[in-house]
Amino acid sequence: MKKIGGIMLNQKKKIEAEISAAFIKFQRDLIGRGPQEVKTYIINDMLITRFKGVLTVEEKHLVSQDSGKKLVKKMRSLLREMYSQDYEKIVEDLTGCKVLSSHSDISTKTGERIEVFIVDKDLEKYLENLK
């Protein structure tokens, strides 16, 4: 197992990849399509997930106008609120940590979405201390 700065990279990368894969599956089930690319990063007590290529064909047409941008942001925000417990459960199940808060935003300019989860312990340090 490769170590850099004491972090067991295989375990950290494994959890990051599992979270990314679970989010792709969840989005495909929810919206009918998943993002083009997903990458999750564990940084201290935060998990940051970056979704690329999340806008549907219809949303891409809508965001060409200001009123459409607002509509897409509002719709995506509402969906995120409706399913926030599901997103948090994915993180909790795969990390063993309790999610204290979560935050999300979508860029209508780049078609990317960011999810940030704050958990109840320094997961990066915890993984670092696994021997």
TITIMI-727952 format. One record per residue: residue number from 1; residue in one letter; chain; z, y, x of N, C-alpha, C in turn. Coordinates in nm, 2 decimals. Layout:
(atom NUM; "a"; "A"; (Z; Y; X); (Z; Y; X); (Z; Y; X))
...
# end
This chain:
(atom 1; "m"; "A"; (0.00; -0.12; 0.08); (0.00; 0.00; 0.00); (0.00; 0.12; 0.09))
(atom 2; "k"; "A"; (-0.09; 0.21; 0.06); (-0.10; 0.33; 0.15); (0.00; 0.44; 0.11))
(atom 3; "k"; "A"; (0.07; 0.50; 0.21); (0.16; 0.60; 0.19); (0.12; 0.73; 0.26))
(atom 4; "i"; "A"; (0.14; 0.84; 0.19); (0.12; 0.97; 0.25); (0.24; 1.05; 0.21))
(atom 5; "g"; "A"; (0.32; 1.11; 0.31); (0.43; 1.19; 0.27); (0.53; 1.11; 0.19))
(atom 6; "g"; "A"; (0.54; 0.98; 0.21); (0.64; 0.90; 0.14); (0.59; 0.86; 0.00))
(atom 7; "i"; "A"; (0.48; 0.92; -0.06); (0.44; 0.88; -0.19); (0.36; 0.75; -0.19))
(atom 8; "m"; "A"; (0.39; 0.66; -0.27); (0.32; 0.54; -0.28); (0.19; 0.57; -0.37))
(atom 9; "l"; "A"; (0.08; 0.60; -0.30); (-0.03; 0.65; -0.37); (-0.09; 0.55; -0.47))
(atom 10; "n"; "A"; (-0.08; 0.42; -0.45); (-0.14; 0.33; -0.54); (-0.07; 0.34; -0.68))
(atom 11; "q"; "A"; (0.07; 0.35; -0.68); (0.14; 0.36; -0.80); (0.12; 0.49; -0.87))
(atom 12; "k"; "A"; (0.12; 0.60; -0.80); (0.09; 0.73; -0.86); (-0.05; 0.73; -0.92))
(atom 13; "k"; "A"; (-0.15; 0.69; -0.84); (-0.29; 0.69; -0.89); (-0.31; 0.60; -1.01))
(atom 14; "k"; "A"; (-0.24; 0.49; -1.00); (-0.24; 0.39; -1.11); (-0.20; 0.45; -1.25))
(atom 15; "i"; "A"; (-0.08; 0.52; -1.24); (-0.03; 0.59; -1.36); (-0.12; 0.70; -1.41))
(atom 16; "e"; "A"; (-0.17; 0.78; -1.31); (-0.27; 0.89; -1.35); (-0.39; 0.83; -1.42))
(atom 17; "a"; "A"; (-0.44; 0.72; -1.36); (-0.57; 0.66; -1.42); (-0.54; 0.60; -1.55))
(atom 18; "e"; "A"; (-0.42; 0.54; -1.57); (-0.39; 0.48; -1.70); (-0.38; 0.59; -1.81))
(atom 19; "i"; "A"; (-0.31; 0.70; -1.78); (-0.30; 0.81; -1.87); (-0.44; 0.86; -1.91))
(atom 20; "s"; "A"; (-0.52; 0.88; -1.81); (-0.66; 0.93; -1.83); (-0.73; 0.84; -1.93))
(atom 21; "a"; "A"; (-0.73; 0.71; -1.90); (-0.80; 0.61; -1.98); (-0.74; 0.61; -2.12))
(atom 22; "a"; "A"; (-0.61; 0.62; -2.14); (-0.55; 0.62; -2.27); (-0.59; 0.74; -2.35))
(atom 23; "f"; "A"; (-0.60; 0.85; -2.29); (-0.65; 0.98; -2.35); (-0.79; 0.97; -2.40))
(atom 24; "i"; "A"; (-0.88; 0.91; -2.31); (-1.02; 0.89; -2.35); (-1.03; 0.80; -2.47))
(atom 25; "k"; "A"; (-0.96; 0.69; -2.47); (-0.96; 0.60; -2.59); (-0.91; 0.67; -2.71))
(atom 26; "f"; "A"; (-0.80; 0.74; -2.70); (-0.75; 0.81; -2.82); (-0.85; 0.91; -2.87))
(atom 27; "q"; "A"; (-0.91; 0.99; -2.78); (-1.01; 1.09; -2.83); (-1.13; 1.02; -2.89))
(atom 28; "r"; "A"; (-1.17; 0.91; -2.84); (-1.29; 0.84; -2.90); (-1.25; 0.80; -3.04))
(atom 29; "d"; "A"; (-1.13; 0.74; -3.05); (-1.09; 0.70; -3.19); (-1.07; 0.81; -3.28))
(atom 30; "l"; "A"; (-1.03; 0.93; -3.24); (-1.00; 1.04; -3.32); (-1.12; 1.12; -3.36))
(atom 31; "i"; "A"; (-1.21; 1.15; -3.26); (-1.32; 1.24; -3.28); (-1.45; 1.17; -3.29))
(atom 32; "g"; "A"; (-1.45; 1.04; -3.24); (-1.58; 0.97; -3.24); (-1.65; 0.97; -3.11))
(atom 33; "r"; "A"; (-1.60; 1.05; -3.02); (-1.66; 1.06; -2.88); (-1.55; 1.11; -2.79))
(atom 34; "g"; "A"; (-1.56; 1.07; -2.66); (-1.46; 1.11; -2.57); (-1.52; 1.21; -2.47))
(atom 35; "p"; "A"; (-1.43; 1.27; -2.39); (-1.48; 1.36; -2.29); (-1.57; 1.29; -2.18))
(atom 36; "q"; "A"; (-1.65; 1.37; -2.11); (-1.73; 1.32; -2.01); (-1.65; 1.27; -1.89))
(atom 37; "e"; "A"; (-1.54; 1.34; -1.86); (-1.46; 1.31; -1.74); (-1.32; 1.35; -1.77))
(atom 38; "v"; "A"; (-1.22; 1.27; -1.73); (-1.08; 1.30; -1.74); (-1.01; 1.27; -1.61))
(atom 39; "k"; "A"; (-0.92; 1.36; -1.57); (-0.84; 1.34; -1.45); (-0.70; 1.39; -1.48))
(atom 40; "t"; "A"; (-0.60; 1.30; -1.45); (-0.46; 1.34; -1.46); (-0.40; 1.35; -1.33))
(atom 41; "y"; "A"; (-0.31; 1.45; -1.32); (-0.24; 1.48; -1.19); (-0.09; 1.48; -1.22))
(atom 42; "i"; "A"; (-0.01; 1.41; -1.14); (0.13; 1.41; -1.15); (0.18; 1.51; -1.05))
(atom 43; "i"; "A"; (0.25; 1.61; -1.09); (0.30; 1.71; -1.00); (0.45; 1.74; -1.04))
(atom 44; "n"; "A"; (0.54; 1.69; -0.96); (0.68; 1.71; -0.98); (0.72; 1.66; -1.12))
(atom 45; "d"; "A"; (0.76; 1.74; -1.21); (0.80; 1.70; -1.35); (0.69; 1.73; -1.45))
(atom 46; "m"; "A"; (0.57; 1.75; -1.40); (0.45; 1.79; -1.49); (0.34; 1.68; -1.48))
(atom 47; "l"; "A"; (0.28; 1.66; -1.59); (0.15; 1.59; -1.58); (0.05; 1.68; -1.64))
(atom 48; "i"; "A"; (-0.06; 1.70; -1.56); (-0.17; 1.79; -1.60); (-0.29; 1.70; -1.62))
(atom 49; "t"; "A"; (-0.35; 1.71; -1.73); (-0.47; 1.64; -1.76); (-0.59; 1.73; -1.79))
(atom 50; "r"; "A"; (-0.70; 1.71; -1.72); (-0.81; 1.80; -1.73); (-0.93; 1.72; -1.79))
(atom 51; "f"; "A"; (-0.97; 1.76; -1.90); (-1.08; 1.70; -1.98); (-1.21; 1.78; -1.96))
(atom 52; "k"; "A"; (-1.31; 1.72; -1.91); (-1.44; 1.79; -1.90); (-1.54; 1.74; -2.00))
(atom 53; "g"; "A"; (-1.62; 1.83; -2.05); (-1.72; 1.79; -2.15); (-1.67; 1.74; -2.28))
(atom 54; "v"; "A"; (-1.58; 1.82; -2.34); (-1.51; 1.78; -2.46); (-1.58; 1.83; -2.59))
(atom 55; "l"; "A"; (-1.66; 1.93; -2.58); (-1.73; 1.99; -2.70); (-1.83; 1.90; -2.75))
(atom 56; "t"; "A"; (-1.83; 1.89; -2.89); (-1.94; 1.81; -2.95); (-2.06; 1.90; -2.96))
(atom 57; "v"; "A"; (-2.18; 1.84; -3.00); (-2.30; 1.91; -3.01); (-2.29; 2.02; -3.10))
(atom 58; "e"; "A"; (-2.22; 2.00; -3.22); (-2.20; 2.10; -3.32); (-2.12; 2.22; -3.26))
(atom 59; "e"; "A"; (-2.01; 2.18; -3.19); (-1.92; 2.29; -3.13); (-2.00; 2.37; -3.03))
(atom 60; "k"; "A"; (-2.09; 2.31; -2.95); (-2.17; 2.38; -2.85); (-2.25; 2.49; -2.92))
(atom 61; "h"; "A"; (-2.31; 2.45; -3.04); (-2.38; 2.55; -3.11); (-2.29; 2.66; -3.16))
(atom 62; "l"; "A"; (-2.18; 2.63; -3.21); (-2.09; 2.73; -3.27); (-2.04; 2.83; -3.17))
(atom 63; "v"; "A"; (-2.01; 2.78; -3.04); (-1.95; 2.87; -2.94); (-2.05; 2.97; -2.89))
(atom 64; "s"; "A"; (-2.17; 2.97; -2.93); (-2.27; 3.07; -2.89); (-2.24; 3.21; -2.96))
(atom 65; "q"; "A"; (-2.15; 3.21; -3.06); (-2.12; 3.33; -3.13); (-1.97; 3.35; -3.13))
(atom 66; "d"; "A"; (-1.92; 3.47; -3.13); (-1.77; 3.50; -3.12); (-1.70; 3.43; -3.24))
(atom 67; "s"; "A"; (-1.75; 3.44; -3.36); (-1.68; 3.38; -3.47); (-1.68; 3.23; -3.46))
(atom 68; "g"; "A"; (-1.78; 3.17; -3.40); (-1.78; 3.02; -3.37); (-1.68; 2.98; -3.27))
(atom 69; "k"; "A"; (-1.66; 3.07; -3.16); (-1.56; 3.04; -3.06); (-1.42; 3.03; -3.12))
(atom 70; "k"; "A"; (-1.39; 3.13; -3.21); (-1.26; 3.14; -3.27); (-1.24; 3.01; -3.36))
(atom 71; "l"; "A"; (-1.35; 2.98; -3.43); (-1.34; 2.86; -3.52); (-1.31; 2.73; -3.44))
(atom 72; "v"; "A"; (-1.39; 2.71; -3.33); (-1.37; 2.59; -3.25); (-1.23; 2.59; -3.19))
(atom 73; "k"; "A"; (-1.18; 2.70; -3.14); (-1.05; 2.71; -3.08); (-0.94; 2.67; -3.19))
(atom 74; "k"; "A"; (-0.96; 2.73; -3.31); (-0.86; 2.71; -3.42); (-0.86; 2.57; -3.46))
(atom 75; "m"; "A"; (-0.98; 2.51; -3.48); (-0.99; 2.37; -3.52); (-0.93; 2.28; -3.42))
(atom 76; "r"; "A"; (-0.96; 2.30; -3.29); (-0.91; 2.21; -3.18); (-0.75; 2.23; -3.17))
(atom 77; "s"; "A"; (-0.71; 2.35; -3.19); (-0.56; 2.38; -3.19); (-0.49; 2.30; -3.30))
(atom 78; "l"; "A"; (-0.55; 2.31; -3.42); (-0.49; 2.24; -3.53); (-0.49; 2.09; -3.51))
(atom 79; "l"; "A"; (-0.60; 2.03; -3.46); (-0.60; 1.89; -3.43); (-0.50; 1.85; -3.33))
(atom 80; "r"; "A"; (-0.48; 1.94; -3.23); (-0.38; 1.91; -3.12); (-0.24; 1.91; -3.18))
(atom 81; "e"; "A"; (-0.21; 2.01; -3.27); (-0.08; 2.01; -3.34); (-0.06; 1.89; -3.42))
(atom 82; "m"; "A"; (-0.16; 1.84; -3.49); (-0.15; 1.73; -3.58); (-0.12; 1.60; -3.50))
(atom 83; "y"; "A"; (-0.17; 1.59; -3.38); (-0.16; 1.47; -3.30); (-0.08; 1.48; -3.17))
(atom 84; "s"; "A"; (0.00; 1.59; -3.17); (0.08; 1.62; -3.05); (0.18; 1.50; -3.02))
(atom 85; "q"; "A"; (0.23; 1.45; -3.12); (0.33; 1.33; -3.10); (0.26; 1.21; -3.04))
(atom 86; "d"; "A"; (0.13; 1.19; -3.08); (0.06; 1.08; -3.03); (0.03; 1.10; -2.88))
(atom 87; "y"; "A"; (-0.01; 1.22; -2.84); (-0.04; 1.25; -2.70); (0.09; 1.23; -2.62))
(atom 88; "e"; "A"; (0.20; 1.28; -2.67); (0.33; 1.27; -2.60); (0.37; 1.13; -2.59))
(atom 89; "k"; "A"; (0.35; 1.05; -2.69); (0.39; 0.91; -2.69); (0.31; 0.83; -2.58))
(atom 90; "i"; "A"; (0.18; 0.87; -2.57); (0.10; 0.80; -2.46); (0.17; 0.83; -2.32))
(atom 91; "v"; "A"; (0.20; 0.96; -2.30); (0.27; 0.99; -2.17); (0.40; 0.92; -2.16))
(atom 92; "e"; "A"; (0.48; 0.92; -2.26); (0.61; 0.86; -2.25); (0.60; 0.70; -2.23))
(atom 93; "d"; "A"; (0.51; 0.64; -2.30); (0.49; 0.50; -2.28); (0.44; 0.46; -2.14))
(atom 94; "l"; "A"; (0.36; 0.54; -2.09); (0.30; 0.50; -1.95); (0.38; 0.55; -1.84))
(atom 95; "t"; "A"; (0.47; 0.65; -1.86); (0.56; 0.70; -1.75); (0.70; 0.65; -1.76))
(atom 96; "g"; "A"; (0.75; 0.62; -1.87); (0.89; 0.60; -1.89); (0.97; 0.72; -1.90))
(atom 97; "c"; "A"; (0.91; 0.84; -1.90); (0.98; 0.96; -1.91); (0.97; 1.02; -2.05))
(atom 98; "k"; "A"; (1.07; 1.10; -2.08); (1.07; 1.17; -2.21); (0.99; 1.30; -2.19))
(atom 99; "v"; "A"; (0.90; 1.33; -2.29); (0.83; 1.46; -2.28); (0.92; 1.57; -2.34))
(atom 100; "l"; "A"; (0.95; 1.67; -2.27); (1.03; 1.78; -2.32); (0.94; 1.88; -2.39))
(atom 101; "s"; "A"; (0.82; 1.91; -2.34); (0.73; 2.00; -2.40); (0.59; 1.97; -2.36))
(atom 102; "s"; "A"; (0.49; 2.01; -2.44); (0.35; 1.99; -2.40); (0.27; 2.11; -2.45))
(atom 103; "h"; "A"; (0.17; 2.14; -2.38); (0.09; 2.26; -2.40); (-0.06; 2.22; -2.38))
(atom 104; "s"; "A"; (-0.15; 2.29; -2.46); (-0.29; 2.26; -2.45); (-0.37; 2.38; -2.47))
(atom 105; "d"; "A"; (-0.49; 2.38; -2.41); (-0.59; 2.49; -2.44); (-0.73; 2.44; -2.41))
(atom 106; "i"; "A"; (-0.82; 2.50; -2.47); (-0.96; 2.46; -2.46); (-1.04; 2.58; -2.42))
(atom 107; "s"; "A"; (-1.13; 2.56; -2.33); (-1.23; 2.67; -2.29); (-1.36; 2.65; -2.36))
(atom 108; "t"; "A"; (-1.39; 2.75; -2.44); (-1.52; 2.74; -2.51); (-1.63; 2.78; -2.41))
(atom 109; "k"; "A"; (-1.60; 2.84; -2.30); (-1.70; 2.88; -2.20); (-1.74; 2.76; -2.12))
(atom 110; "t"; "A"; (-1.65; 2.67; -2.07); (-1.68; 2.56; -1.98); (-1.68; 2.43; -2.05))
(atom 111; "g"; "A"; (-1.62; 2.42; -2.18); (-1.62; 2.29; -2.25); (-1.51; 2.20; -2.19))
(atom 112; "e"; "A"; (-1.41; 2.26; -2.13); (-1.30; 2.19; -2.07); (-1.17; 2.21; -2.15))
(atom 113; "r"; "A"; (-1.08; 2.11; -2.15); (-0.95; 2.12; -2.21); (-0.85; 2.08; -2.11))
(atom 114; "i"; "A"; (-0.74; 2.15; -2.12); (-0.62; 2.12; -2.03); (-0.50; 2.08; -2.12))
(atom 115; "e"; "A"; (-0.44; 1.97; -2.08); (-0.31; 1.93; -2.14); (-0.20; 1.93; -2.03))
(atom 116; "v"; "A"; (-0.09; 1.99; -2.06); (0.02; 1.99; -1.97); (0.14; 1.93; -2.04))
(atom 117; "f"; "A"; (0.21; 1.84; -1.97); (0.33; 1.78; -2.02); (0.44; 1.80; -1.93))
(atom 118; "i"; "A"; (0.55; 1.85; -1.98); (0.67; 1.86; -1.89); (0.76; 1.74; -1.93))
(atom 119; "v"; "A"; (0.80; 1.67; -1.83); (0.89; 1.55; -1.86); (1.03; 1.57; -1.81))
(atom 120; "d"; "A"; (1.12; 1.48; -1.84); (1.26; 1.49; -1.82); (1.31; 1.46; -1.68))
(atom 121; "k"; "A"; (1.21; 1.42; -1.59); (1.25; 1.40; -1.45); (1.13; 1.43; -1.36))
(atom 122; "d"; "A"; (1.16; 1.44; -1.23); (1.06; 1.46; -1.13); (0.99; 1.33; -1.11))
(atom 123; "l"; "A"; (0.89; 1.30; -1.18); (0.82; 1.18; -1.17); (0.75; 1.15; -1.04))
(atom 124; "e"; "A"; (0.70; 1.26; -0.98); (0.64; 1.25; -0.85); (0.75; 1.20; -0.74))
(atom 125; "k"; "A"; (0.87; 1.26; -0.75); (0.97; 1.23; -0.66); (1.02; 1.08; -0.69))
(atom 126; "y"; "A"; (1.03; 1.05; -0.81); (1.07; 0.91; -0.85); (0.98; 0.81; -0.79))
(atom 127; "l"; "A"; (0.85; 0.83; -0.81); (0.75; 0.74; -0.75); (0.75; 0.74; -0.60))
(atom 128; "e"; "A"; (0.79; 0.85; -0.54); (0.80; 0.86; -0.39); (0.92; 0.77; -0.34))
(atom 129; "n"; "A"; (1.02; 0.77; -0.42); (1.14; 0.69; -0.38); (1.13; 0.54; -0.41))
(atom 130; "l"; "A"; (1.03; 0.50; -0.48); (1.01; 0.36; -0.50); (0.97; 0.29; -0.37))
(atom 131; "k"; "A"; (1.03; 0.19; -0.34); (1.00; 0.12; -0.21); (0.96; -0.02; -0.24))
# end
